[in-house]
Amino acid sequence: MTSDTSRQFDGIIAMCKEIFMKKMVDYGTAWRILRPSSLTDQIYIKANRIRSIQELGSQQVDEDIRAEFIGIINYSVMALIQLELGASENTSMPPAEVEALYLKYLSEAKHLMERKNHDYGEAWRNMRIPSITDIILMKLLRVKQIEDNQGKTIISEGIDANYFDMINYAAFALILLDN
């Protein structure tokens, strides 16, 4: 992996974290009540909107696809937190604890990205953003199927691996959009 990729990834994550933490000030941690499947559906809505905008070539809501890719990253982190902690009626969580969990999962995502970039030679840099959108949608459909099977898989990666991949693909899309 090039140091350029590492730097770009860190920049994307810093921006996503800033938005996440600001929204936490506005909304608190109300998302803690959501089951992971509800977060999967929220990510699906965002990815489907990106695809719709890409196919139509226009949009009527003033939020661009960049904001949706950021949302995919942040909702994926929420889903990973929920997989670890479970949904809770007690939606109050200290900001420092949320931030630590956020950084934990983004660090894991970056380490995964570094290992895969080594093996795949940063092939994502030659991908088209609509293809990245399709891959995220495919991963979401996989997660939905695993959720429908109560988390059981025979040979496949688990739900968490798919969320990590969605984080990384969304980060790749944001890097490509910035170039």
C-alpha positions as CSV (number, residue, x, y, z in Angstrom):
1,M,0.0,0.0,0.0
2,T,1.3,3.4,-0.8
3,S,1.7,6.0,1.8
4,D,-0.6,8.2,-0.4
5,T,-3.4,5.7,0.2
6,S,-2.8,5.6,3.9
7,R,-2.9,9.4,4.0
8,Q,-6.0,9.7,1.9
9,F,-7.8,7.0,3.9
10,D,-6.9,8.8,7.2
11,G,-8.2,12.1,5.7
12,I,-11.5,10.5,4.8
13,I,-11.9,8.9,8.2
14,A,-11.1,12.1,10.0
15,M,-13.8,13.9,8.0
16,C,-16.3,11.1,8.7
17,K,-15.5,11.0,12.4
18,E,-15.9,14.8,12.6
19,I,-19.4,14.5,11.1
20,F,-20.2,11.5,13.3
21,M,-19.2,13.3,16.5
22,K,-21.0,16.5,15.5
23,K,-24.2,14.6,14.9
24,M,-23.8,12.9,18.2
25,V,-23.9,16.3,19.8
26,D,-27.1,17.1,17.9
27,Y,-28.8,13.7,18.3
28,G,-27.0,11.9,21.2
29,T,-26.7,8.2,20.7
30,A,-30.3,7.6,19.8
31,W,-29.1,5.1,17.2
32,R,-28.2,2.7,20.1
33,I,-31.9,1.6,20.1
34,L,-31.5,0.2,16.5
35,R,-31.0,-3.4,15.8
36,P,-28.1,-4.2,13.4
37,S,-30.7,-5.2,10.8
38,S,-32.2,-1.7,11.0
39,L,-28.8,-0.2,10.4
40,T,-28.3,-2.6,7.4
41,D,-31.5,-1.3,6.0
42,Q,-30.4,2.3,6.5
43,I,-27.1,1.7,4.7
44,Y,-29.1,0.0,1.9
45,I,-31.2,3.1,1.5
46,K,-28.1,5.2,1.2
47,A,-26.4,2.9,-1.3
48,N,-29.6,2.6,-3.3
49,R,-29.9,6.4,-3.5
50,I,-26.4,6.6,-4.8
51,R,-27.2,4.1,-7.5
52,S,-30.4,5.9,-8.4
53,I,-28.5,9.2,-8.7
54,Q,-25.8,7.5,-10.8
55,E,-28.4,5.9,-13.1
56,L,-30.7,9.0,-13.4
57,G,-27.9,11.5,-13.7
58,S,-29.8,13.9,-11.4
59,Q,-31.2,14.3,-7.9
60,Q,-33.9,16.3,-6.3
61,V,-32.6,16.2,-2.7
62,D,-29.7,18.6,-2.0
63,E,-27.5,15.9,-0.4
64,D,-24.9,14.6,-2.9
65,I,-23.5,11.1,-3.2
66,R,-20.4,12.1,-1.3
67,A,-22.6,12.6,1.8
68,E,-24.2,9.2,1.2
69,F,-20.8,7.5,1.1
70,I,-20.0,9.2,4.4
71,G,-23.2,8.0,5.8
72,I,-22.4,4.4,4.7
73,I,-19.1,4.6,6.6
74,N,-20.7,6.0,9.7
75,Y,-23.8,3.7,9.7
76,S,-21.4,0.7,9.2
77,V,-19.5,1.8,12.3
78,M,-22.7,2.1,14.2
79,A,-23.7,-1.4,13.0
80,L,-20.3,-2.9,14.2
81,I,-20.8,-1.2,17.6
82,Q,-24.3,-2.7,17.8
83,L,-23.0,-6.1,16.9
84,E,-20.6,-5.8,19.8
85,L,-22.9,-4.2,22.4
86,G,-26.4,-5.1,21.2
87,A,-29.3,-2.7,20.8
88,S,-30.2,-0.9,24.0
89,E,-33.2,0.9,25.4
90,N,-30.7,3.0,27.3
91,T,-29.5,5.2,24.4
92,S,-27.3,7.3,26.6
93,M,-23.6,6.6,26.0
94,P,-20.6,8.8,27.0
95,P,-19.1,10.6,24.0
96,A,-15.6,9.4,24.9
97,E,-16.7,5.8,24.9
98,V,-18.5,6.2,21.5
99,E,-15.4,7.9,20.1
100,A,-13.1,5.1,21.3
101,L,-15.4,2.5,19.7
102,Y,-15.6,4.5,16.5
103,L,-11.8,4.7,16.3
104,K,-11.4,1.0,17.2
105,Y,-13.5,-0.1,14.2
106,L,-12.0,2.4,11.8
107,S,-8.5,1.2,12.8
108,E,-9.6,-2.4,12.1
109,A,-11.0,-1.3,8.8
110,K,-7.8,0.4,7.9
111,H,-5.7,-2.6,8.8
112,L,-7.9,-4.8,6.7
113,M,-7.7,-2.3,3.8
114,E,-3.9,-2.3,4.1
115,R,-3.7,-6.1,3.9
116,K,-6.1,-6.4,1.0
117,N,-4.3,-3.5,-0.9
118,H,-1.1,-5.4,-0.5
119,D,-2.6,-8.5,-2.0
120,Y,-4.7,-6.9,-4.7
121,G,-2.3,-4.1,-5.7
122,E,-4.7,-1.3,-5.1
123,A,-7.0,-2.5,-7.9
124,W,-9.8,-0.3,-6.5
125,R,-8.0,2.7,-8.0
126,N,-9.0,1.5,-11.5
127,M,-12.6,0.8,-10.5
128,R,-15.5,3.0,-11.5
129,I,-17.5,4.6,-8.7
130,P,-20.8,2.9,-9.9
131,S,-19.0,-0.5,-9.6
132,I,-18.1,0.4,-6.1
133,T,-21.7,1.3,-5.4
134,D,-22.8,-2.1,-6.9
135,I,-20.3,-4.0,-4.7
136,I,-21.6,-2.2,-1.6
137,L,-25.2,-3.1,-2.6
138,M,-24.1,-6.7,-3.1
139,K,-22.5,-6.8,0.4
140,L,-25.7,-5.4,1.8
141,L,-27.8,-8.1,0.2
142,R,-25.3,-10.6,1.6
143,V,-25.7,-9.1,5.1
144,K,-29.5,-9.2,4.8
145,Q,-29.4,-12.9,3.8
146,I,-27.1,-13.7,6.8
147,E,-29.4,-11.7,9.1
148,D,-32.4,-13.6,7.7
149,N,-30.5,-16.8,8.5
150,Q,-30.1,-15.6,12.2
151,G,-26.4,-14.9,11.6
152,K,-25.6,-18.5,10.5
153,T,-23.3,-19.1,7.6
154,I,-21.9,-22.4,6.2
155,I,-18.7,-21.1,4.5
156,S,-19.1,-17.4,4.2
157,E,-17.6,-14.5,6.2
158,G,-19.8,-13.1,8.9
159,I,-21.8,-9.9,9.0
160,D,-19.0,-7.9,10.5
161,A,-16.6,-8.7,7.6
162,N,-19.2,-7.2,5.2
163,Y,-19.5,-4.0,7.2
164,F,-15.8,-3.6,7.2
165,D,-15.7,-4.1,3.4
166,M,-18.5,-1.5,3.0
167,I,-16.5,1.0,5.1
168,N,-13.4,0.4,2.9
169,Y,-15.3,0.6,-0.4
170,A,-17.1,3.8,0.6
171,A,-13.7,5.2,1.6
172,F,-12.3,4.2,-1.8
173,A,-15.3,5.9,-3.5
174,L,-14.7,9.1,-1.5
175,I,-11.0,9.1,-2.4
176,L,-11.8,8.6,-6.1
177,L,-14.4,11.4,-5.9
178,D,-11.8,13.7,-4.4
179,N,-9.3,12.9,-7.3
